[in-house]
Amino acid sequence: MTAPVILVVDHDAGSRRVLLADLERRLGDAFTVKSAGSPEEACGALKEMAESDEPVALLMVDDACSDVLVRAHELYPGAKRVLMVDRDYSSTSPAVQAIALGLADYHLVRPWTNDESMHRAVSEFLSSWTEEQEPAFELFRVVAEMDDPRMLRLRDVMARFNLPFVVHPPGEEAGRRLLREAGLDASRLPVVIRYDGRAFVDPQVPDLACAMGVQVTNDLETCDVAIVGAGSAGLTAAVYAASEGLDTVLLEQAFSGGQAGTSPMIRNYPGFPHGVSGGYLMERTCEQAWLMGAHIAFAQRVVDLEARGDRRVVRMADGSEVSARAVLIATGVDWRRLGVPGLEALVGSGVFYGMAVGESRAMRGQDVFIVGAGNSAGQGALHLAKHARTVTLVVRGGSLAKSASTYLIRAIESTPNIVVRTRTEVVGCGGAERLESLTLADREAGTTERVPAAALFIMIGGEPHTRWLPDGIAGDEQGYLLTGREIYDRAPARWPLGRDPMPLETSMPGVFAAGDVRKGSIKRVASAVGEGATAVRSVHEFLAL
């Protein structure tokens, strides 16, 4: 197999020679390192490599040669592009413009303080490229029909936990062999076979959790604080509560990450100048909470909450209970349904609520659509544009400006295979077993159009996941929870005590709320993280009463 190429494009011969030698010494065993001294020379080399099917993993381009970036992306859309620039913290820096417009994925500042810092960054860039390739090691092998709707759940779980897997259709020899070796047949699919040979037939969420070795039962009956929901707010609260000595139980009905965990790239989270995968960020936070001492149980659906004296009791669907001195509700939101006739029947078969990251490779060369105008929809469009032939953002309003960040809008406008259709709605769909087409209504022109579509991702905001809560916890008309001073402002009769409610405390004393489930929350990951930390401070104050 041909080794992937690292191409260095630098107009300075001396600088190019030193960098080339250093990269060959460090990475020459796994990568082929090549160089060019001008954009023209680089484009010629890239064309030759594309014609001979040589894989290109990384381009390291001097800012004087940045013209090569566009052509490089056309020939190798999956290659990571690094712009090497001088240190310049002005808004007119080439790095600012290139990354904002999606022309580069990363930047390196010259001169680097030492070789180790440079190679640490290069290793990170190469690791990102490697993760996007087909896995070399099949940690899980799945036997299933490629269009089986249940594959949506499997792909989502595997993608969230960054677990390498390959799907083998039962009609192919590899699929038949795997079933024979497991002593199974194709009557019940999908079948998930772990690296050690253990097979799981049509696994549900608890089965998948067991397959990955994570905790699916809660064996703690009492604790200081019980946190319901393992998204950004819940995981952060678990980190802080456990690290500050509170016995902490974190309960999640599926797997950790919440909506943030489905985001392919978060560009505005502090500390990650090139962005960070939401799944990776949430995975690291989950590990951090666990190492701090939090007890985490997945596949635990909470169905009720009640006050019993000075305790707050959380009850799960399996009948088990956790008695806590305080409770934090961080259950987030569920994606709002689109309400188009026939669409629900195709969920998992070309129709997806939220960004199904595990479906990205299946979108190669396809025409896909996203309904939504917020940051999540914009991030999803940029991610899918790396794989799909075209990505169409269907926006009900007149523009993206009211709901999406400026940096995302600029990147979308500079991505040639993303189309934004404003004042447009999805009003119909076609396809018997899988989505084949959509009917779009142009509200401004008063016309409808039927277009072929391989996939539709619906990201139109959410509804708070609060229906399981008792009436004693006040919410607004949409079900978002009232906290702190908002209780006095909107439902003063619901507060039962003489003292003021604490920040983020709900109308049930000792029960707090953080993140998207709370009325007035800012729908950003960093905001949810801040609320998770703030909630723990309020919990400490409550427990000290």
KAGI-V15289 format. One record per pair of residues at least 12 apart in sequence whose C-alpha atoms are under 6 Angstrom apart, sorted by sequence separation. I is the first residue (numbers start at 0). J is the second residue. D is the distance in Angstrom with one decimal. If there is no record, write none. Layout:
BEGIN
I&J&D / I&J&D
END
This chain:
BEGIN
189&201&5.0 / 264&276&4.4 / 302&314&5.9 / 311&323&5.2 / 426&438&5.6 / 437&449&5.6 / 494&506&5.2 / 188&201&5.5 / 263&276&5.1 / 301&314&5.8 / 302&315&5.4 / 310&323&5.6 / 311&324&6.0 / 425&438&5.9 / 426&439&5.9 / 437&450&5.4 / 514&527&4.5 / 263&277&5.9 / 301&315&4.3 / 302&316&5.8 / 310&324&5.0 / 425&439&4.7 / 436&450&5.5 / 262&277&4.9 / 300&315&5.6 / 424&439&5.6 / 436&451&4.2 / 300&316&5.6 / 424&440&5.3 / 435&451&5.9 / 436&452&4.6 / 463&479&5.7 / 260&277&4.6 / 423&440&5.5 / 435&452&5.3 / 483&500&5.1 / 513&530&5.4 / 259&277&5.2 / 260&278&4.1 / 423&441&4.6 / 435&453&5.8 / 483&501&5.5 / 513&531&5.8 / 423&442&5.8 / 483&502&4.8 / 422&442&5.6 / 483&503&5.3 / 57&78&5.4 / 62&83&5.8 / 260&281&5.9 / 482&503&4.9 / 483&504&5.4 / 56&78&4.7 / 57&79&4.8 / 58&80&4.9 / 59&81&4.8 / 60&82&5.0 / 61&83&4.8 / 62&84&5.7 / 81&103&6.0 / 86&108&5.5 / 223&245&5.7 / 225&247&6.0 / 228&250&6.0 / 229&251&5.6 / 365&387&4.9 / 366&388&5.6 / 368&390&5.6 / 370&392&6.0 / 372&394&5.7 / 482&504&5.1 / 55&78&5.8 / 57&80&6.0 / 58&81&5.9 / 60&83&5.8 / 80&103&5.0 / 83&106&5.7 / 85&108&5.5 / 223&246&4.9 / 224&247&5.2 / 225&248&4.8 / 226&249&4.7 / 227&250&5.0 / 228&251&4.9 / 363&386&4.6 / 364&387&4.8 / 365&388&5.1 / 366&389&4.9 / 367&390&5.0 / 368&391&4.7 / 369&392&4.9 / 370&393&4.8 / 371&394&5.7 / 482&505&4.6 / 80&104&5.2 / 81&105&4.7 / 82&106&4.6 / 83&107&4.8 / 84&108&5.2 / 85&109&5.0 / 140&164&5.6 / 142&166&5.8 / 144&168&5.1 / 222&246&5.2 / 225&249&6.0 / 362&386&6.0 / 363&387&4.6 / 364&388&4.5 / 368&392&6.0 / 369&393&6.0 / 397&421&5.3 / 81&106&5.1 / 83&108&6.0 / 84&109&5.9 / 138&163&5.5 / 139&164&4.7 / 140&165&5.3 / 141&166&4.6 / 142&167&4.9 / 143&168&5.2 / 256&281&5.0 / 362&387&5.1 / 396&421&5.9 / 397&422&5.5 / 4&30&5.6 / 8&34&5.7 / 10&36&4.6 / 38&64&5.4 / 137&163&5.7 / 138&164&5.8 / 142&168&5.6 / 229&255&4.9 / 230&256&4.5 / 391&417&5.8 / 394&420&5.9 / 395&421&5.9 / 396&422&5.0 / 3&30&5.2 / 4&31&4.7 / 5&32&4.8 / 6&33&4.8 / 7&34&4.5 / 8&35&4.8 / 9&36&5.2 / 10&37&5.7 / 137&164&5.1 / 142&169&5.9 / 229&256&6.0 / 230&257&4.1 / 372&399&5.5 / 389&416&4.9 / 390&417&4.8 / 391&418&4.6 / 392&419&4.7 / 393&420&5.2 / 394&421&4.7 / 395&422&4.5 / 2&30&5.2 / 4&32&5.7 / 6&34&5.3 / 8&36&5.7 / 389&417&6.0 / 391&419&5.8 / 394&422&6.0 / 395&423&5.0 / 2&31&5.8 / 38&67&5.0 / 134&163&5.6 / 373&402&4.8 / 374&403&4.8 / 394&423&5.7 / 395&424&5.8 / 373&403&4.6 / 393&423&6.0 / 142&174&5.7 / 473&506&5.9 / 472&506&5.2 / 472&507&5.6 / 479&516&5.6 / 480&517&4.7 / 481&518&5.8 / 479&517&5.2 / 480&518&5.4 / 479&518&4.8 / 254&297&5.8 / 253&297&5.8 / 143&188&5.8 / 248&293&6.0 / 253&298&4.6 / 143&189&4.6 / 247&293&5.1 / 248&294&4.8 / 249&295&4.7 / 250&296&5.2 / 251&297&5.0 / 252&298&4.5 / 142&189&5.6 / 248&295&6.0 / 252&299&4.4 / 142&190&5.1 / 251&299&5.5 / 252&300&4.2 / 141&190&5.7 / 242&291&5.3 / 250&299&6.0 / 141&191&4.5 / 238&288&4.2 / 241&291&5.6 / 3&54&4.9 / 4&55&4.5 / 5&56&6.0 / 7&58&6.0 / 140&191&5.9 / 237&288&5.6 / 241&292&5.5 / 3&55&5.3 / 4&56&5.7 / 5&57&4.8 / 6&58&4.8 / 7&59&4.8 / 8&60&4.7 / 9&61&4.9 / 140&192&5.1 / 241&293&5.4 / 3&56&5.7 / 5&58&5.9 / 139&192&5.7 / 463&516&5.2 / 139&193&4.7 / 139&194&5.8 / 138&194&5.1 / 217&296&5.8 / 216&296&5.9 / 215&296&5.2 / 214&296&5.1 / 215&297&4.9 / 376&458&5.9 / 215&298&5.7 / 349&433&5.9 / 348&433&4.9 / 349&434&5.0 / 367&452&5.7 / 366&452&5.5 / 367&453&5.6 / 369&455&5.6 / 339&426&5.9 / 366&453&5.7 / 367&454&4.9 / 368&455&4.8 / 369&456&4.6 / 370&457&4.9 / 371&458&5.0 / 367&455&6.0 / 369&457&5.8 / 370&458&5.8 / 371&459&4.8 / 205&298&5.5 / 261&354&5.7 / 233&329&5.3 / 225&323&5.9 / 224&323&5.3 / 221&321&5.5 / 223&323&5.2 / 224&324&5.9 / 226&326&5.8 / 220&321&4.6 / 221&322&4.7 / 222&323&4.9 / 223&324&5.0 / 224&325&4.8 / 225&326&4.8 / 226&327&4.7 / 227&328&5.1 / 228&329&4.8 / 220&322&6.0 / 221&323&5.7 / 224&326&5.4 / 227&329&5.6 / 228&330&4.4 / 350&454&5.7 / 352&456&5.7 / 353&457&5.8 / 349&454&4.3 / 350&455&4.8 / 351&456&4.8 / 352&457&4.8 / 353&458&5.2 / 159&278&5.3 / 335&460&5.9 / 334&460&5.9 / 335&461&4.6 / 334&461&4.2 / 335&462&5.8 / 333&461&5.1 / 332&461&5.2 / 333&462&5.3 / 332&462&5.1 / 332&463&4.1 / 332&464&5.0 / 331&464&6.0 / 330&464&5.9 / 303&467&5.9 / 302&467&5.3 / 303&468&5.9 / 105&273&5.8 / 327&510&5.8 / 329&512&5.9 / 325&509&5.0 / 326&510&4.7 / 327&511&4.6 / 328&512&4.6 / 329&513&5.3 / 331&515&4.8 / 325&510&5.8 / 327&512&5.4 / 329&514&6.0 / 331&516&4.5 / 151&347&5.5 / 148&347&4.4 / 158&357&5.2 / 148&348&5.2 / 155&357&5.2 / 154&357&4.8 / 232&514&5.3 / 235&528&5.7 / 232&527&4.7 / 236&531&4.4 / 240&535&5.9 / 231&527&5.8 / 232&528&4.9 / 235&531&5.3 / 236&532&5.3 / 231&528&5.6 / 232&531&4.3 / 99&406&5.8 / 100&409&5.8 / 101&410&5.3 / 100&410&4.4 / 99&410&5.8 / 100&413&5.7
END
